[in-house]
């Protein structure tokens, strides 16, 4: 018996193959979110935040190839601690005045047994690195596509190495909930 995730993956693969998803898609920022979680105080205290401004769009070719991008505005970061948010927007981290957004550019989406594998390029400040991660996908009868994923990122790979007394983890979990509608 197949699981709902396997059924959704099979449905997505079929629709990519038959061209029924071809066209332009827009991320719905009101129903999408990008959050992050990390640890501080030597792994004892969780730090969580949300990027309040998110935008994105994509295209599915008639052959089923997927391209697109998602951007989060670095100045929109909210951890519910104003002092920490100001520090995260500073040159120690995102340098929000110079680098408006963190972007993920989709290179390809490949159906997998229980969802999809998303591959592309993550750009933070002036560094771009390839990244791949699994995602769950849902196709609605109303013509929406929803992706849910968690990508694990080592911030030091992007030059974000500030770490007073070694208290903060370099490992971050970025959770994406993306709702896309036809443009």
Residue pairs with C-beta under 8 A, 6 or more apart in sequence:
2 10
3 114
5 114
5 115
5 136
6 113
6 114
8 115
8 136
8 137
8 138
8 139
9 111
9 112
9 113
9 114
9 115
9 116
9 137
10 111
11 139
12 21
12 111
12 116
12 137
12 139
12 145
13 111
15 21
15 139
16 60
16 64
16 66
16 111
17 64
19 62
19 63
19 64
21 60
21 64
21 145
22 60
22 61
22 62
22 64
23 59
23 60
23 182
23 183
24 57
24 58
24 59
24 182
24 183
25 57
25 58
25 59
25 60
25 68
25 145
25 180
25 181
25 182
25 183
26 56
26 57
26 180
26 181
26 182
26 183
27 54
27 55
27 56
27 57
27 58
27 70
27 178
27 179
27 180
28 144
28 179
28 180
28 181
29 53
29 54
29 55
31 179
32 54
32 56
32 176
32 177
32 178
32 179
33 50
33 51
33 54
33 175
33 176
33 177
34 50
34 51
34 54
34 70
34 72
34 174
34 175
34 176
34 177
35 48
35 49
35 50
35 51
35 174
35 175
36 48
36 49
36 50
36 51
36 172
36 173
36 174
36 175
37 46
37 47
37 48
37 172
37 173
37 175
38 46
38 47
38 168
38 169
38 171
38 172
38 173
39 45
39 46
39 47
39 168
39 169
39 171
40 46
40 47
40 167
40 168
40 169
41 167
42 166
42 167
43 169
47 79
47 84
47 168
48 79
49 77
49 78
49 79
49 80
49 85
49 88
50 77
50 78
51 72
51 73
51 74
51 76
51 77
51 78
51 102
52 73
52 76
52 77
52 78
53 72
53 73
53 75
53 76
54 70
54 71
54 72
54 73
55 70
55 71
55 73
56 68
56 69
56 70
56 71
56 178
56 180
57 68
57 69
57 183
58 66
58 67
58 68
58 69
58 106
58 180
59 66
59 67
59 68
60 66
61 67
65 108
66 106
66 108
66 109
67 105
67 106
67 107
68 105
68 106
69 103
69 104
69 105
69 106
70 103
70 104
70 106
70 176
70 178
71 101
71 102
71 103
71 104
72 101
72 102
73 100
73 101
74 89
74 94
74 95
74 96
74 99
74 100
74 101
74 102
75 89
75 96
75 100
77 85
77 88
77 89
77 94
78 85
79 85
79 88
87 93
88 94
89 95
89 96
89 97
90 96
92 160
92 162
93 160
93 162
94 102
94 124
94 125
94 160
95 125
98 125
99 124
99 125
99 126
102 122
102 123
102 124
103 122
103 123
104 120
104 121
104 122
104 123
104 131
105 120
105 121
105 123
106 118
106 119
106 120
107 119
107 120
107 121
107 130
108 118
108 119
108 120
109 116
109 117
109 118
109 119
109 135
110 116
110 117
110 119
112 134
114 134
114 136
115 134
115 135
115 136
115 137
116 134
116 135
116 137
116 147
117 132
117 133
117 134
117 135
118 132
118 133
118 134
118 135
118 147
118 149
119 130
119 131
119 132
120 130
120 131
120 132
121 128
121 129
121 130
121 131
122 128
122 129
122 130
122 131
122 151
122 153
122 158
124 155
124 158
124 159
124 160
125 158
125 159
125 160
126 159
127 157
127 158
127 159
129 157
129 158
131 151
131 153
133 149
133 150
133 151
133 152
134 149
135 147
135 148
135 149
135 176
136 147
136 148
136 149
137 145
137 146
137 147
137 148
138 145
138 146
138 148
139 145
140 146
143 181
143 182
144 179
144 180
144 181
145 179
145 180
146 177
146 178
146 179
146 180
147 176
147 177
147 178
147 180
148 175
148 176
148 177
148 178
149 175
149 176
150 173
150 174
150 175
150 176
151 173
151 174
151 176
152 171
152 172
152 173
152 174
153 171
153 172
153 173
153 174
154 170
154 171
154 172
155 161
155 170
155 171
155 172
156 170
161 170
162 168
163 170
